[in-house]
């Protein structure tokens, strides 16, 4: 038997606000996109670019701005 003053886990009914929040958390989750992004990272290229700001800009920023047309994600970033 539960002690007085302690709530029993799992018996509380969720409010509509909590249900809506959990639903929005689920549909707005970016976990799948993050996992996909992590899988597509060229880690050696990134490690080399992280050695200095000049290397980072040369590796990631300049190609983004000079590609004609920019890569698909580049259009989104630039907008």
C-alpha positions in Angstrom: 0.0 0.0 0.0 1.2 3.5 -0.9 2.3 5.8 2.0 0.2 8.8 2.7 1.1 11.9 0.7 3.0 10.0 -2.0 1.6 9.9 -5.6 1.3 6.6 -7.2 3.2 6.7 -10.5 1.3 6.4 -13.7 -2.2 7.0 -12.4 -2.5 10.7 -13.1 -4.5 11.6 -16.1 -2.8 14.0 -18.6 -4.3 17.4 -19.2 -5.2 18.4 -22.7 -2.3 20.9 -22.6 0.2 18.2 -21.7 -1.2 16.0 -24.4 -0.8 18.8 -27.0 2.7 19.6 -25.8 3.8 16.0 -26.1 2.2 15.7 -29.5 4.0 18.9 -30.7 7.3 17.6 -29.2 6.9 14.5 -31.2 6.0 16.0 -34.6 8.6 18.9 -34.2 11.4 16.6 -33.2 14.6 16.9 -35.2 16.2 13.7 -34.0 15.9 12.0 -37.4 17.3 15.0 -39.2 20.2 15.2 -36.7 21.0 11.5 -37.1 21.0 11.9 -40.8 23.2 14.9 -40.6 25.7 13.2 -38.3 25.9 10.2 -40.7 26.7 12.5 -43.6 29.5 14.5 -41.9 33.0 14.0 -43.4 34.8 13.9 -40.0 38.3 14.1 -41.5 37.4 17.2 -43.5 35.8 18.7 -40.4 38.8 18.0 -38.1 41.1 19.6 -40.7 38.8 22.6 -41.0 38.6 23.0 -37.2 42.4 23.7 -37.0 41.9 27.4 -37.7 39.2 29.9 -38.6 40.8 30.4 -42.0 40.6 26.7 -42.8 37.0 26.6 -41.6 36.0 29.5 -43.8 37.9 28.1 -46.8 36.3 24.7 -46.4 32.7 25.5 -45.5 31.9 29.2 -46.2 33.6 30.1 -49.4 32.3 27.1 -51.4 28.8 27.8 -50.1 29.0 31.4 -51.4 30.8 30.7 -54.7 29.0 27.6 -56.0 26.9 28.4 -59.0 24.2 27.4 -58.1 24.6 26.9 -54.4 24.1 23.4 -53.0 20.5 22.6 -52.0 21.0 23.3 -48.3 23.0 26.4 -49.2 19.8 28.0 -50.6 18.0 27.4 -47.3 20.9 28.8 -45.3 21.2 31.9 -47.5 17.4 32.7 -47.3 
